[in-house]
Amino acid sequence: MNAAVLALVIARPSTAYEVGRRFVEQYSSLFASSQRNVYTALERLEAQRLIERFAVVPPAAEPGAVARVHLRATAAGARAYRAWLASPLEGGAPYGRQMDPGVPRRDVLIRLQAVRDDDHAAIGAILNAYEQVLLRELRQPGAEESSLVTALLADERALAVQGQLQWVAMARERLLLAAAREEGGAEGSRRAAA
């Protein structure tokens, strides 16, 4: 949760209240957290010197307006954020004989929510890491299929992993299309400027 909160501060320095509101909007499907949990995460990030407070003074033309305390990431915070994006996915290690498939998937979704749409390298790295976790899962030796239920569970797990691999392939295609559109737009802008 701390990394997701840090990503919001990096994306747009703002008040603690605003960070909490954006967290609920952006991550409510991935975290069962309240605004209070966000404030606690902000306190931890500040104690670790990953974020800092600064005052935003309103224009003098606004009578009675007072300075508001905003939060922004420090250089150490920006480094910690990039390190988190590049770190191994949580839950990628085997869980017993097999991984818990929900854990790396959730971690991937949190990281994707945290990156900017135009950070194609980070998005590609997240997809590559997830694909490796999924491929390792497919290569796990199957359990002895001593019963019908065991065989059905093994089939369900394999199909779920295959479905996630299809999603990775589709996400990569969208990423390539977005990169091509941006490159085409940049090329068109260069031609127009010349």
N, C-alpha and C positions, 0 to 999 in steps of 0.2 A: 504494500500500500504506500509506503514511503516513496518508492520510486515513481509511482503514478502521480502522487502529489507534487513531487519535485518536477516532473515533466510539465505539469500545469503551470507552475511558477516560471519555469524556463520559457514556456510558450508565450506567457503574457504576465509580466509582473503586475500584481494587484493586491487588494486587501485580503485578509484572511477569510472574511465572509465571502468574497467573490470567488476565491479559490475553492471554498467549500461548496458553493452553489454549482460551479463548473464541474467539480468532482462528481456530484450527484447526477448531473446531466449526462456526463460522459461515461462514468464507470458504474452506474447503479446496477447494470445487468451482470457485472463481474464481481462486485463487492457488496456485502450486506453491511454497510457502514453508515454511520450518522455524521452529521456536521461536526459533532464533538470529536469523533475519531479523526477527522481531518485536522482539527485544531491540535490534537495530540501529535499527529504526524508532523505538522508544521513546527511544533515545539521541539521535537526530536531533530528535525532537519536544521533548525536554528542552533541547537546545542552542538550539533556536529559541524557547524559553520559551513553548511551547504547552501543555506539561504541567509539573507540579512534583511533588516528593516531599513526603510528610508521614507522620508516625509515627502508628500506631494502637496505643495502649497498651491491653493487655488489662485486664480488671477485676482489682482487687487480690486477689480471691478465688481466682484461678488461680495457685497456687504455681509458681514457676519460669518462668512465661510471660514472654516478652520482647516488646518493641515490634516491630512489623513495619512495614516501609516500604511505603507505598501510593503510587499515582500518581493525580493528578486533573488535570483540565484547568484552565488559567488562563483569565482573561477573554479574552485574546488567542487562546487555543486555541478557545474557543467561537466567537469571531468568524471565525477561519480555517475552522472546520468549516462554519458557515453559508455562508461565501463559496464554499467548495468545492461545497456542494450546489447553489448558484445559478449556478455557472460553466458555460460551454458544455461539452457532452459531448465527451469525447475521441474522436477519430476521426470527428467530425461533418463535418470538411472533406473535400472530394473527394479520393479516392485515385486519382491518374491521372485518368481520366474518371469513375470511380465510387468511392464510399467502400468501405472494407473493412468489410463489414457486421458482422463479429464484434467490432470494437473498440467502437463506441458501445453495442452490446447488452451487452457485458461491463461497461462503465462504468455503464450503467443498473442492472444487477443488483447491482453493488457499492454504488451509492448507495441502492438500495432496501433492501439488507441493513443499511445504516448508519442509516436513519431509524427512529424509533419508530413502532409501529403506529398510534398516535393522532395523529401529525403529518400530518394529511390534506393540509394546504397544501403541505408539502414533497413528499409522494408525488404529488400532482396536478401540481406544477411539473416533477418528473422525467418523468412521463408526457407532459406537454405538450412538453417539450424533445425527447424521443425521437420523438414523432410528427412534429415539424417536420423532424428529420433524415431520417426515413423518407420523408416527402412530398417533400423535396428530391431524394432518391435516385430516387423514381419519376418526377420531372420531368426527370431527366438525359436528354439526347438519347441514343438508342440507337446502338450502334456499327453500322457498315455490316455487315449480315449477309451477308458474302461466303462463308460456309461453313456447313454444317450444324452443326458443333461450336460456332461462334460464336453461332449462333441459339439452340442448346440452352442454352448458358451464360447468354445474356441472359434467356431464359425462366426459368431456375432462379433467377437473381438477382431478377427481378421477382416471382416467386411467393414467394420468401423474404421480401421486403419486405412484400408483401401479408399474409403470415402474421403478421409482427410487428405490422402495423397492426391486425389482428384481435385480437391479444393486448392491445394498448393499449386498444382499445375494451372488451374484457372486463375488464381491470384497472380501467378507469374505472367500470364498472358495480359492481364489487365495492367500490370506494372509496365510491361514492355510497350503497350499502347499509350499509356500516360507519358512515358519517357519520349516516345516518338512524337506525340502531339506537342510536348514542350519543346523538343528539339526543332520541330517544324515551325513552331511559333517563334522561337529564337532566331531561326534562319530567316524567316519572313521579315522579322524586325530588322535584322542586319541588312537585308536587301533593300528595305524601305529607307533605311538610314543612309545607304550609300549613294 
